């Protein structure tokens, strides 16, 4: 799921590659064609799985303002905090492949490619 962060004439976005299902796991499993109770990793680890699980499509969800409380799709601060993130190079792209622009929770089961991720651990204050 890409979230554009710039005006229409400028490039800039955040790609959400995965999430941890905390609600709606049965619906996510059904959307993915998986049995109820499927492992969270199988539901939302990876951009395609994430979009399938959440029923996101370009036709329905493109150009929504995810910061608006009136939007059917919203990105909100849930209050979760962490003391450490893993910073890695980007994957699956052709440009800026060596730039450390991917951020993940270390060893989190829902992070796509978590078993192969290498990078720098950054401690947050």
Secondary structure, DSSP 8 states (H G I E B T S, - for coil): -EEE-S-TTS--EEE--B----S-HHHHHHHHT--TT--HHHHHBSHHHHHHHHT--HHHHTT--TT-TTSSS---------SEEEEE---S-SSSTTS--EEE-TT-TTSTTTTT---EEEE--
